[in-house]
């Protein structure tokens, strides 16, 4: 009889544990992750232009996101990148490099190609 009572007690404890586990699991709520908004064309262009300039060895001197202007230097050349939001929501990027005669004439083109690579073009 003692063995029977011990087994009954054991079964009760198992039942309590199973019911408690099920109750705990039903109390869990899993929410779907909120999708993050895609970056705007301006933000993508800004990041790509900044990275492209740095890829080509330009030392960034100033960044003014509000006006869309990045300025920097590579050796004696001054690099200016202008980013403008267009009416259709896209972004227009203009890259220029000025310096003394005989300085690197292909710098702006290389920055432009690095920009295109960063934009996936």
DSSP file (Angstrom, degrees, kcal/mol; ACC not computed):
  #  RESIDUE AA STRUCTURE BP1 BP2  ACC     N-H-->O    O-->H-N    N-H-->O    O-->H-N    TCO  KAPPA ALPHA  PHI   PSI    X-CA   Y-CA   Z-CA
    1    1 A X     >        0   0    0      0, 0.0     4,-2.2     0, 0.0     5,-0.2   0.000 360.0 360.0 360.0 -36.6    0.0    0.0    0.0
    2    2 A X  H  >  +     0   0    0      1,-0.2     4,-2.2     2,-0.2     5,-0.2   0.899 360.0  50.6 -62.3 -41.5    2.8    2.4    0.8
    3    3 A X  H  > S+     0   0    0      1,-0.2     4,-2.4     2,-0.2    -1,-0.2   0.897 109.3  51.6 -63.7 -40.9    4.3    1.9   -2.7
    4    4 A X  H  > S+     0   0    0      1,-0.2     4,-2.1     2,-0.2    -2,-0.2   0.913 110.5  48.0 -62.9 -42.8    0.9    2.6   -4.3
    5    5 A X  H  X S+     0   0    0     -4,-2.2     4,-2.2     2,-0.2    -2,-0.2   0.879 111.2  51.0 -65.7 -38.7    0.6    5.9   -2.2
    6    6 A X  H  X S+     0   0    0     -4,-2.2     4,-2.4     2,-0.2    -1,-0.2   0.899 110.3  48.9 -66.1 -40.3    4.1    6.9   -3.2
    7    7 A X  H  X S+     0   0    0     -4,-2.4     4,-2.5     2,-0.2    -2,-0.2   0.889 110.3  51.3 -67.2 -37.8    3.4    6.3   -6.9
    8    8 A X  H  X S+     0   0    0     -4,-2.1     4,-2.0     2,-0.2    -2,-0.2   0.915 111.1  47.9 -63.1 -42.9    0.1    8.3   -6.6
    9    9 A X  H  X S+     0   0    0     -4,-2.2     4,-2.1     2,-0.2    -2,-0.2   0.915 111.1  51.1 -62.8 -43.2    2.0   11.2   -5.0
   10   10 A X  H  X S+     0   0    0     -4,-2.4     4,-2.3     1,-0.2    -2,-0.2   0.911 109.5  50.3 -60.2 -44.9    4.7   11.0   -7.8
   11   11 A X  H  X S+     0   0    0     -4,-2.5     4,-2.5     1,-0.2    -1,-0.2   0.874 108.4  53.0 -63.2 -38.0    2.0   11.1  -10.5
   12   12 A X  H  X S+     0   0    0     -4,-2.0     4,-2.6     2,-0.2    -1,-0.2   0.929 109.2  48.6 -63.6 -44.1    0.4   14.2   -8.8
   13   13 A X  H  X S+     0   0    0     -4,-2.1     4,-2.4     2,-0.2    -2,-0.2   0.911 111.3  49.8 -63.1 -41.9    3.8   16.0   -8.8
   14   14 A X  H  X S+     0   0    0     -4,-2.3     4,-2.6     1,-0.2    -1,-0.2   0.926 111.2  49.7 -61.2 -44.3    4.3   15.1  -12.5
   15   15 A X  H  X S+     0   0    0     -4,-2.5     4,-2.7     1,-0.2     5,-0.2   0.905 110.6  49.7 -61.9 -42.4    0.8   16.4  -13.4
   16   16 A X  H  X S+     0   0    0     -4,-2.6     4,-2.4     2,-0.2    -1,-0.2   0.913 112.3  47.9 -62.8 -42.8    1.5   19.7  -11.5
   17   17 A X  H  X S+     0   0    0     -4,-2.4     4,-2.4     2,-0.2    -2,-0.2   0.922 113.4  47.0 -65.2 -44.3    4.8   20.2  -13.3
   18   18 A X  H  X S+     0   0    0     -4,-2.6     4,-2.5     2,-0.2    -2,-0.2   0.933 114.4  46.3 -64.0 -46.3    3.2   19.5  -16.7
   19   19 A X  H  X S+     0   0    0     -4,-2.7     4,-2.4     1,-0.2    -1,-0.2   0.902 112.7  50.3 -64.8 -40.0    0.3   21.7  -16.1
   20   20 A X  H  X S+     0   0    0     -4,-2.4     4,-2.2    -5,-0.2    -1,-0.2   0.907 110.6  49.8 -63.4 -41.5    2.5   24.5  -14.8
   21   21 A X  H  X S+     0   0    0     -4,-2.4     4,-2.2     2,-0.2    -2,-0.2   0.925 111.9  47.6 -63.3 -44.6    4.8   24.2  -17.8
   22   22 A X  H  X S+     0   0    0     -4,-2.5     4,-2.1     1,-0.2    -2,-0.2   0.898 111.2  51.1 -64.0 -39.8    1.8   24.4  -20.2
   23   23 A X  H  X S+     0   0    0     -4,-2.4     4,-0.9     1,-0.2    -1,-0.2   0.892 110.2  49.9 -64.6 -38.6    0.4   27.4  -18.3
   24   24 A X  H  < S+     0   0    0     -4,-2.2     3,-0.4     1,-0.2     4,-0.3   0.897 110.8  49.4 -67.3 -39.1    3.7   29.2  -18.6
   25   25 A X  H >< S+     0   0    0     -4,-2.2     3,-1.2     1,-0.2    -2,-0.2   0.864 106.7  54.2 -69.6 -35.5    4.0   28.5  -22.3
   26   26 A X  H 3< S+     0   0    0     -4,-2.1    -1,-0.2     1,-0.2    -2,-0.2   0.727 101.3  61.3 -72.1 -18.2    0.5   29.8  -23.1
   27   27 A X  T 3< S+     0   0    0     -4,-0.9     2,-0.3    -3,-0.4    -1,-0.2   0.584  84.4  98.9 -80.8  -9.8    1.4   33.1  -21.3
   28   28 A X    <   -     0   0    0     -3,-1.2     2,-0.5    -4,-0.3    -3,-0.0  -0.576  56.3-162.8 -81.3 139.9    4.2   33.8  -23.8
   29   29 A X        -     0   0    0     -2,-0.3     2,-0.6     2,-0.0    -2,-0.0  -0.987   3.6-159.1-123.3 128.3    3.5   36.2  -26.6
   30   30 A X        -     0   0    0     -2,-0.5     2,-0.3     0, 0.0    -2,-0.0  -0.931  11.2-160.0-109.6 118.6    5.6   36.4  -29.7
   31   31 A X        -     0   0    0     -2,-0.6     2,-0.2     1,-0.0     3,-0.1  -0.708  23.3-111.6 -95.9 146.8    5.4   39.6  -31.7
   32   32 A X        -     0   0    0     -2,-0.3     2,-0.1     1,-0.1    -1,-0.0  -0.524  43.1-102.4 -69.5 140.5    6.4   39.9  -35.3
   33   33 A X        -     0   0    0     -2,-0.2     2,-0.5     1,-0.1    -1,-0.1  -0.392  33.5-116.3 -65.2 143.1    9.5   42.2  -35.6
   34   34 A X        -     0   0    0     -2,-0.1     2,-0.1     1,-0.1    -1,-0.1  -0.689  32.7-119.2 -79.7 122.9    8.7   45.6  -36.8
   35   35 A X        -     0   0    0     -2,-0.5     2,-0.3     1,-0.1    -1,-0.1  -0.414  24.6-124.1 -66.4 135.3   10.3   46.1  -40.2
   36   36 A X        -     0   0    0     -2,-0.1    -1,-0.1     1,-0.1     3,-0.1  -0.577  30.5-107.6 -76.5 138.6   12.9   48.9  -40.2
   37   37 A X        -     0   0    0     -2,-0.3    -1,-0.1     1,-0.1     2,-0.1  -0.381  36.2-107.6 -66.5 144.8   12.2   51.6  -42.8
   38   38 A X        -     0   0    0      1,-0.1    -1,-0.1    -2,-0.1    -3,-0.0  -0.412  42.4 -97.3 -68.1 146.5   14.6   51.6  -45.7
   39   39 A X        -     0   0    0      1,-0.1    -1,-0.1    -2,-0.1    -3,-0.0  -0.338  44.1-105.1 -64.5 149.3   17.1   54.5  -45.8
   40   40 A X     >  -     0   0    0      1,-0.1     4,-2.6    -3,-0.1     5,-0.2  -0.281  28.6-108.4 -69.2 159.5   16.0   57.4  -47.9
   41   41 A X  H  > S+     0   0    0     48,-0.3     4,-2.5     1,-0.2     5,-0.2   0.874 122.3  53.2 -56.1 -36.7   17.8   58.0  -51.3
   42   42 A X  H  > S+     0   0    0     47,-0.2     4,-3.0     2,-0.2    -1,-0.2   0.943 109.0  48.0 -63.6 -46.4   19.5   61.0  -49.7
   43   43 A X  H  > S+     0   0    0      2,-0.2     4,-2.4     1,-0.2     5,-0.2   0.914 113.3  47.5 -62.1 -43.2   20.8   58.9  -46.8
   44   44 A X  H  X S+     0   0    0     -4,-2.6     4,-2.4     1,-0.2    -1,-0.2   0.927 114.7  46.3 -62.6 -44.4   22.1   56.2  -49.1
   45   45 A X  H  X S+     0   0    0     -4,-2.5     4,-2.8    -5,-0.2     5,-0.2   0.899 111.2  52.4 -65.8 -40.9   23.8   58.7  -51.3
   46   46 A X  H  X S+     0   0    0     -4,-3.0     4,-2.5     2,-0.2     5,-0.2   0.954 112.7  44.0 -59.5 -51.2   25.3   60.6  -48.4
   47   47 A X  H  X S+     0   0    0     -4,-2.4     4,-2.4     1,-0.2    -2,-0.2   0.908 115.5  48.2 -62.2 -42.6   26.8   57.4  -46.9
   48   48 A X  H  X S+     0   0    0     -4,-2.4     4,-2.5    -5,-0.2    -1,-0.2   0.903 112.8  48.0 -66.0 -41.0   28.1   56.2  -50.3
   49   49 A X  H  X S+     0   0    0     -4,-2.8     4,-2.2     2,-0.2    -2,-0.2   0.917 112.6  48.2 -66.6 -43.3   29.6   59.5  -51.2
   50   50 A X  H  X S+     0   0    0     -4,-2.5     4,-1.9    -5,-0.2    -2,-0.2   0.933 115.2  45.1 -62.4 -46.6   31.4   59.9  -47.8
   51   51 A X  H  X S+     0   0    0     -4,-2.4     4,-2.5    -5,-0.2    -2,-0.2   0.885 110.9  53.6 -64.7 -39.7   32.7   56.3  -48.1
   52   52 A X  H  X S+     0   0    0     -4,-2.5     4,-1.4     2,-0.2    -1,-0.2   0.907 108.2  49.8 -63.7 -42.0   33.8   56.7  -51.7
   53   53 A X  H  <>S+     0   0    0     -4,-2.2     5,-2.5     1,-0.2     3,-0.4   0.931 112.9  46.6 -62.1 -44.6   35.8   59.8  -50.9
   54   54 A X  H ><5S+     0   0    0     -4,-1.9     3,-1.6     1,-0.2    -2,-0.2   0.861 105.7  60.2 -66.5 -35.1   37.5   58.0  -48.0
   55   55 A X  H 3<5S+     0   0    0     -4,-2.5    -1,-0.2     1,-0.3    -2,-0.2   0.850 105.9  48.9 -57.9 -34.0   38.1   55.0  -50.3
   56   56 A X  T 3<5S-     0   0    0     -4,-1.4    -1,-0.3    -3,-0.4    -2,-0.2   0.237 126.2 -99.8 -94.7  13.0   40.2   57.3  -52.6
   57   57 A X  T < 5 +     0   0    0     -3,-1.6     2,-0.4     1,-0.3    -3,-0.2   0.667  67.3 155.4  84.3  16.7   42.2   58.8  -49.7
   58   58 A X      < -     0   0    0     -5,-2.5     2,-0.7    -6,-0.2    -1,-0.3  -0.653  38.5-140.1 -80.0 129.3   40.3   62.0  -49.2
   59   59 A X  E     -A   73   0A   0     14,-3.4    14,-2.3    -2,-0.4     2,-0.3  -0.818  22.5-129.6 -88.8 115.3   40.6   63.5  -45.7
   60   60 A X  E     +A   72   0A   0     -2,-0.7    12,-0.3    12,-0.2     3,-0.1  -0.507  30.5 175.9 -72.6 124.4   37.2   64.8  -44.8
   61   61 A X  E     +     0   0A   0     10,-2.5     2,-0.3     1,-0.3    11,-0.2   0.786  65.2   1.4 -97.2 -35.7   37.4   68.4  -43.5
   62   62 A X  E     -A   71   0A   0      9,-2.1     9,-2.8     2,-0.0     2,-0.4  -0.995  51.2-163.7-155.4 149.0   33.7   69.1  -43.1
   63   63 A X  E     +A   70   0A   0     -2,-0.3     2,-0.5     7,-0.2     7,-0.2  -0.994   6.7 179.4-132.2 125.0   30.3   67.5  -43.5
   64   64 A X  E  >> +A   69   0A   0      5,-2.8     5,-1.9    -2,-0.4     4,-1.4  -0.816   1.3 178.1-127.2  91.7   27.1   69.5  -43.6
   65   65 A X  T  45S+     0   0    0     -2,-0.5    -1,-0.1     1,-0.2    18,-0.1   0.870  78.4  60.6 -61.0 -38.4   24.1   67.1  -44.0
   66   66 A X  T  45S+     0   0    0      1,-0.3    -1,-0.2     2,-0.1    -2,-0.0   0.886 116.9  30.6 -60.1 -39.8   21.6   70.0  -43.9
   67   67 A X  T  45S-     0   0    0     -3,-0.4    -1,-0.3     2,-0.1    -2,-0.2   0.549 109.6-122.9 -96.0  -7.7   23.0   71.6  -46.9
   68   68 A X  T  <5 +     0   0    0     -4,-1.4    15,-2.8     1,-0.2     2,-0.5   0.822  62.6 137.9  76.2  32.2   24.2   68.4  -48.5
   69   69 A X  E   < -AB  64  82A   0     -5,-1.9    -5,-2.8    13,-0.2     2,-0.4  -0.944  31.6-175.5-121.0 130.3   27.9   69.3  -48.8
   70   70 A X  E     -AB  63  81A   0     11,-2.5    11,-2.7    -2,-0.5     2,-0.4  -0.986  10.9-172.6-117.4 130.1   31.0   67.2  -48.0
   71   71 A X  E     +AB  62  80A   0     -9,-2.8   -10,-2.5    -2,-0.4    -9,-2.1  -0.962  15.3 144.7-124.6 142.5   34.4   68.9  -48.2
   72   72 A X  E     -AB  60  79A   0      7,-2.3     7,-3.1    -2,-0.4     2,-0.4  -0.947  32.6-122.0-160.4-179.8   37.8   67.3  -48.0
   73   73 A X  E     -AB  59  78A   0    -14,-2.3   -14,-3.4    -2,-0.3     2,-0.4  -0.980   9.8-172.3-135.9 144.7   41.4   67.3  -49.2
   74   74 A X  E >  S- B   0  77A   0      3,-2.2     3,-2.5    -2,-0.4     2,-0.2  -0.936  74.4 -50.2-134.0 114.3   43.7   64.8  -50.9
   75   75 A X  T 3  S-     0   0    0     -2,-0.4   -16,-0.0     1,-0.3    28,-0.0  -0.443 124.3 -21.0  54.5-120.0   47.3   66.2  -51.0
   76   76 A X  T 3  S+     0   0    0     -2,-0.2     2,-0.4    -3,-0.1    -1,-0.3   0.412 116.4 102.3 -96.9   2.4   46.8   69.7  -52.6
   77   77 A X  E <   -B   74   0A   0     -3,-2.5    -3,-2.2    22,-0.2     2,-0.5  -0.697  61.7-144.7 -93.4 137.9   43.4   69.0  -54.1
   78   78 A X  E     -BC  73  98A   0     20,-3.5    20,-2.7    -2,-0.4     2,-0.5  -0.870  15.4-158.4 -97.2 127.9   40.2   70.2  -52.6
   79   79 A X  E     -BC  72  97A   0     -7,-3.1    -7,-2.3    -2,-0.5     2,-0.4  -0.907   9.1-174.8-109.2 132.0   37.2   67.8  -53.1
   80   80 A X  E     -BC  71  96A   0     16,-2.7    16,-2.6    -2,-0.5     2,-0.5  -0.995   3.6-171.4-127.1 130.6   33.6   69.0  -52.9
   81   81 A X  E     -BC  70  95A   0    -11,-2.7   -11,-2.5    -2,-0.4     2,-0.5  -0.986   4.6-166.4-122.6 122.6   30.6   66.6  -53.0
   82   82 A X  E     -BC  69  94A   0     12,-2.7    12,-2.6    -2,-0.5     2,-0.5  -0.925   2.2-170.8-109.8 131.2   27.1   68.1  -53.3
   83   83 A X  E     - C   0  93A   0    -15,-2.8     2,-0.4    -2,-0.5    10,-0.2  -0.987   8.1-179.3-123.8 124.2   24.1   65.9  -52.7
   84   84 A X  E     - C   0  92A   0      8,-2.6     8,-3.2    -2,-0.5     2,-0.4  -0.960  27.0-126.2-126.1 140.0   20.7   67.3  -53.5
   85   85 A X  E     - C   0  91A   0     -2,-0.4     6,-0.2     6,-0.2     2,-0.2  -0.714  31.3-144.0 -81.5 132.3   17.2   65.8  -53.1
   86   86 A X    >   -     0   0    0      4,-2.9     3,-1.9    -2,-0.4    -1,-0.0  -0.489  24.4-104.4 -95.2 167.3   15.3   65.9  -56.4
   87   87 A X  T 3  S+     0   0    0      1,-0.3    -1,-0.1    -2,-0.2    -2,-0.0   0.801 119.9  57.0 -60.9 -30.8   11.6   66.5  -56.9
   88   88 A X  T 3  S-     0   0    0      1,-0.1    -1,-0.3     2,-0.0     3,-0.1   0.426 123.0-103.3 -82.9   3.4   11.0   62.8  -57.7
   89   89 A X  S <  S+     0   0    0     -3,-1.9   -48,-0.3     1,-0.3   -47,-0.2   0.270  86.2 117.1  94.8 -11.1   12.5   61.8  -54.3
   90   90 A X        -     0   0    0    -49,-0.1    -4,-2.9    -5,-0.1     2,-0.4  -0.085  62.2-116.6 -76.8-176.7   15.8   60.7  -55.7
   91   91 A X  E     -C   85   0A   0     -6,-0.2     2,-0.5   -50,-0.1    -6,-0.2  -0.976  12.9-150.1-128.1 141.5   19.2   62.2  -55.0
   92   92 A X  E     -C   84   0A   0     -8,-3.2    -8,-2.6    -2,-0.4     2,-0.5  -0.935  13.5-162.4-110.6 131.3   21.6   64.0  -57.3
   93   93 A X  E     -C   83   0A   0     -2,-0.5     2,-0.4   -10,-0.2   -10,-0.2  -0.958   6.6-173.3-119.3 128.4   25.4   63.8  -56.5
   94   94 A X  E     -C   82   0A   0    -12,-2.6   -12,-2.7    -2,-0.5     2,-0.5  -0.986   5.2-167.9-121.5 128.6   28.0   66.2  -57.9
   95   95 A X  E     +C   81   0A   0     -2,-0.4     2,-0.3   -14,-0.2   -14,-0.2  -0.961   9.8 172.7-119.5 129.0   31.7   65.5  -57.3
   96   96 A X  E     -C   80   0A   0    -16,-2.6   -16,-2.7    -2,-0.5     2,-0.4  -0.985  13.9-167.0-135.5 148.8   34.4   68.0  -58.0
   97   97 A X  E     -C   79   0A   0     -2,-0.3     2,-0.4   -18,-0.2   -18,-0.2  -0.987  10.1-177.5-135.2 124.3   38.1   68.2  -57.3
   98   98 A X  E     +C   78   0A   0    -20,-2.7   -20,-3.5    -2,-0.4     2,-0.3  -0.937  17.2 134.1-122.4 144.6   40.2   71.3  -57.7
   99   99 A X        -     0   0    0     -2,-0.4   -22,-0.2   -22,-0.3     3,-0.1  -0.964  54.4 -52.2-168.3-178.1   43.9   71.8  -57.2
  100  100 A X  S >  S-     0   0    0     -2,-0.3     3,-2.0   -24,-0.2   -24,-0.1  -0.240  73.4 -78.8 -66.4 158.2   47.0   73.3  -58.7
  101  101 A X  T 3  S+     0   0    0      1,-0.3    -1,-0.1     4,-0.0     3,-0.1  -0.292 119.5  29.0 -57.2 137.2   48.0   72.5  -62.3
  102  102 A X  T 3  S+     0   0    0      1,-0.3    -1,-0.3    -3,-0.1     3,-0.1   0.383  90.1 127.0  91.0  -4.1   49.6   69.1  -62.6
  103  103 A X  S <  S-     0   0    0     -3,-2.0     2,-0.6     1,-0.2    -1,-0.3  -0.217  80.4 -56.5 -77.2 179.0   47.7   67.6  -59.7
  104  104 A X    >   -     0   0    0      1,-0.2     3,-0.9    -3,-0.1     4,-0.3  -0.388  51.5-174.5 -62.8 103.9   45.7   64.4  -60.0
  105  105 A X  T 3  S+     0   0    0     -2,-0.6     4,-0.3     1,-0.2     3,-0.3   0.705  79.0  55.2 -75.5 -17.8   43.2   65.1  -62.8
  106  106 A X  T 3> S+     0   0    0      1,-0.2     4,-2.2     2,-0.1    -1,-0.2   0.355  75.6  99.7 -97.1   7.0   41.4   61.7  -62.4
  107  107 A X  H <> S+     0   0    0     -3,-0.9     4,-2.4     1,-0.2     5,-0.2   0.930  82.4  48.3 -61.1 -48.1   40.5   62.0  -58.7
  108  108 A X  H  > S+     0   0    0     -3,-0.3     4,-2.3    -4,-0.3    -1,-0.2   0.895 112.0  50.9 -60.8 -39.9   36.9   63.1  -59.2
  109  109 A X  H  > S+     0   0    0     -4,-0.3     4,-2.3     2,-0.2    -1,-0.2   0.894 110.0  49.0 -64.8 -40.4   36.3   60.3  -61.7
  110  110 A X  H  X S+     0   0    0     -4,-2.2     4,-2.4     2,-0.2    -2,-0.2   0.889 111.0  49.8 -67.2 -38.7   37.7   57.7  -59.3
  111  111 A X  H  X S+     0   0    0     -4,-2.4     4,-2.5     2,-0.2    -2,-0.2   0.914 110.3  51.6 -64.0 -41.1   35.5   59.0  -56.5
  112  112 A X  H  X S+     0   0    0     -4,-2.3     4,-2.4    -5,-0.2    -2,-0.2   0.908 110.5  47.4 -62.0 -42.8   32.5   58.8  -58.8
  113  113 A X  H  X S+     0   0    0     -4,-2.3     4,-2.2     2,-0.2    -1,-0.2   0.889 111.8  50.4 -66.8 -38.4   33.3   55.2  -59.7
  114  114 A X  H  X S+     0   0    0     -4,-2.4     4,-2.2     2,-0.2    -2,-0.2   0.883 109.7  51.9 -65.0 -37.5   33.8   54.3  -56.0
  115  115 A X  H  X S+     0   0    0     -4,-2.5     4,-1.8     2,-0.2    -2,-0.2   0.938 108.5  50.2 -61.8 -47.5   30.4   56.0  -55.3
  116  116 A X  H  <>S+     0   0    0     -4,-2.4     5,-3.0     1,-0.2     4,-0.4   0.902 109.8  51.1 -59.1 -41.8   28.8   53.9  -58.1
  117  117 A X  H ><5S+     0   0    0     -4,-2.2     3,-1.3     1,-0.2    -1,-0.2   0.924 109.8  49.5 -61.4 -43.5   30.3   50.7  -56.6
  118  118 A X  H 3<5S+     0   0    0     -4,-2.2    -1,-0.2     1,-0.3    -2,-0.2   0.798 109.5  52.1 -67.4 -26.9   29.0   51.6  -53.1
  119  119 A X  T 3<5S-     0   0    0     -4,-1.8    -1,-0.3    -5,-0.1    -2,-0.2   0.477 119.4-111.4 -85.6  -2.4   25.5   52.2  -54.6
  120  120 A X  T < 5       0   0    0     -3,-1.3    -3,-0.2    -4,-0.4    -2,-0.1   0.781 360.0 360.0  80.7  27.2   25.6   48.8  -56.3
  121  121 A X      <       0   0    0     -5,-3.0    -4,-0.2    -6,-0.2    -5,-0.1   0.422 360.0 360.0-100.1 360.0   25.8   50.1  -59.9
